[in-house]
Amino acid sequence: MSTRHLSALRPGGYAVPLMKFAGRIIGRCFTHLSLIVAFLITGTAVAQQPHTLSGDIRFHKGFHSNILNNDRDIVVYLPPGYEGHKEKRYSVLYLHDGQNLFDGATSFIPGQEWRVDETAQSLIAAGKIEPLIIVGIYNTGKDRIDEYTPAADPKYKMGGKADLYGRLLVEELKPFIDTKYRTLKDARHTGLGGSSLGGLVSLYLGLKYPDVFGRLAIVSPSVWWANNYIVKYIEAEKKRPPIRIWLDIGTKEGGNAAEAQKTLEGARLLKATLVSKGWQLEKDLKYSEAEGAEHNERAWAARFESILEFLFPRRT
């Protein structure tokens, strides 16, 4: 199995060795032997790190899904002024792999996070984006691959529970967030995004639920999963839904030059397929290739500012 493919199989998205743990195959990334030892002993690769949260952050621990029959933590970023403007409602961006978004202490690789809170705070203060709520949805570790993939991959013999995960988002989590916080509930003000398999599932669920999600952040997507299933899914679309899409890829997302080139070609194929179905570049589709960027949180943090500026520009 190539490192290009393994990069999608761990909870955050690095090129990793494949390990068997608790009877299941789960992709993991370890850069130091101490992390491997920590994982084998405790079941986690995260070393003790200082918390790096910024702004108004709320936690909902152990959010239960009756649909998937499991629990996960939910973390919510609220924009500046949220408590001071009780009449105001806000757009919402839902992001997968929530433990890697806000806090270096909870990230899969210690200290590496998307810096979502710091970036949003800065852009809102500068008036470059609209104030918005950002919801981080933790993955559950062992179920991540299944939940983040729309079809089973015959090669890896796993995956295919994205429809159930989508029901969790649409039928359980979004109603909870809409009740708990002052949100703008319509699709035009609701986004969904993620990286690697999180990018794959965001595009799939965005197309499946265009009446729920109108803005998508497709970051370093695992186009290759299940023999380019997502490309075929888009090709089968009869009508282009009114969705605004950010799509990107790094030019060094692979264990070697050949793998990185294949990953790049996959993203370009996805872009071309979207264009063939009616999306217009620089209008409702933004495609970006990050020169020299690898498949990791540091790379995704570096372009999150541009993602927010395209998907949630300040309303005039």
Secondary structure in CASP SS format (residue, H / E / C, confidence):
PFRMAT SS
TARGET T0000
AUTHOR 0000-0000-0000
METHOD secondary structure of the structure
MODEL  1
M C 1.00
S C 1.00
T H 1.00
R H 1.00
H H 1.00
L H 1.00
S C 1.00
A C 1.00
L C 1.00
R C 1.00
P C 1.00
G C 1.00
G C 1.00
Y C 1.00
A C 1.00
V C 1.00
P C 1.00
L E 1.00
M E 1.00
K E 1.00
F E 1.00
A C 1.00
G C 1.00
R E 1.00
I E 1.00
I E 1.00
G E 1.00
R C 1.00
C C 1.00
F C 1.00
T C 1.00
H C 1.00
L H 1.00
S H 1.00
L H 1.00
I H 1.00
V H 1.00
A H 1.00
F H 1.00
L H 1.00
I H 1.00
T H 1.00
G C 1.00
T C 1.00
A C 1.00
V C 1.00
A C 1.00
Q C 1.00
Q C 1.00
P C 1.00
H C 1.00
T C 1.00
L C 1.00
S C 1.00
G C 1.00
D E 1.00
I E 1.00
R E 1.00
F E 1.00
H E 1.00
K E 1.00
G E 1.00
F E 1.00
H E 1.00
S E 1.00
N C 1.00
I C 1.00
L C 1.00
N C 1.00
N E 1.00
D E 1.00
R E 1.00
D E 1.00
I E 1.00
V E 1.00
V E 1.00
Y E 1.00
L E 1.00
P C 1.00
P C 1.00
G C 1.00
Y C 1.00
E C 1.00
G C 1.00
H C 1.00
K C 1.00
E C 1.00
K C 1.00
R C 1.00
Y E 1.00
S E 1.00
V E 1.00
L E 1.00
Y E 1.00
L E 1.00
H C 1.00
D C 1.00
G H 1.00
Q H 1.00
N H 1.00
L C 1.00
F C 1.00
D C 1.00
G C 1.00
A C 1.00
T C 1.00
S C 1.00
F C 1.00
I C 1.00
P C 1.00
G C 1.00
Q C 1.00
E C 1.00
W C 1.00
R C 1.00
V H 1.00
D H 1.00
E H 1.00
T H 1.00
A H 1.00
Q H 1.00
S H 1.00
L H 1.00
I H 1.00
A H 1.00
A C 1.00
G C 1.00
K C 1.00
I E 1.00
E C 1.00
P C 1.00
L E 1.00
I E 1.00
I E 1.00
V E 1.00
G E 1.00
I E 1.00
Y C 1.00
N C 1.00
T C 1.00
G C 1.00
K C 1.00
D C 1.00
R H 1.00
I H 1.00
D H 1.00
E H 1.00
Y C 1.00
T C 1.00
P C 1.00
A C 1.00
A C 1.00
D E 1.00
P C 1.00
K C 1.00
Y C 1.00
K C 1.00
M E 1.00
G C 1.00
G C 1.00
K C 1.00
A H 1.00
D H 1.00
L H 1.00
Y H 1.00
G H 1.00
R H 1.00
L H 1.00
L H 1.00
V H 1.00
E H 1.00
E H 1.00
L H 1.00
K H 1.00
P H 1.00
F H 1.00
I H 1.00
D H 1.00
T H 1.00
K H 1.00
Y C 1.00
R C 1.00
T E 1.00
L C 1.00
K C 1.00
D C 1.00
A H 1.00
R H 1.00
H H 1.00
T E 1.00
G E 1.00
L E 1.00
G E 1.00
G E 1.00
S E 1.00
S C 1.00
L H 1.00
G H 1.00
G H 1.00
L H 1.00
V H 1.00
S H 1.00
L H 1.00
Y H 1.00
L H 1.00
G H 1.00
L H 1.00
K H 1.00
Y C 1.00
P C 1.00
D C 1.00
V C 1.00
F C 1.00
G C 1.00
R E 1.00
L E 1.00
A E 1.00
I E 1.00
V E 1.00
S C 1.00
P C 1.00
S C 1.00
V C 1.00
W C 1.00
W H 1.00
A H 1.00
N H 1.00
N H 1.00
Y H 1.00
I H 1.00
V H 1.00
K H 1.00
Y H 1.00
I H 1.00
E H 1.00
A C 1.00
E C 1.00
K C 1.00
K C 1.00
R C 1.00
P C 1.00
P C 1.00
I C 1.00
R E 1.00
I E 1.00
W E 1.00
L E 1.00
D E 1.00
I E 1.00
G E 1.00
T C 1.00
K C 1.00
E C 1.00
G C 1.00
G C 1.00
N C 1.00
A H 1.00
A H 1.00
E H 1.00
A H 1.00
Q H 1.00
K H 1.00
T H 1.00
L H 1.00
E H 1.00
G H 1.00
A H 1.00
R H 1.00
L H 1.00
L H 1.00
K H 1.00
A H 1.00
T H 1.00
L H 1.00
V H 1.00
S H 1.00
K C 1.00
G C 1.00
W C 1.00
Q C 1.00
L E 1.00
E C 1.00
K C 1.00
D C 1.00
L E 1.00
K E 1.00
Y E 1.00
S E 1.00
E E 1.00
A E 1.00
E C 1.00
G C 1.00
A C 1.00
E C 1.00
H C 1.00
N C 1.00
E H 1.00
R H 1.00
A H 1.00
W H 1.00
A H 1.00
A H 1.00
R H 1.00
F H 1.00
E H 1.00
S H 1.00
I H 1.00
L H 1.00
E H 1.00
F H 1.00
L H 1.00
F C 1.00
P E 1.00
R C 1.00
R C 1.00
T C 1.00
END
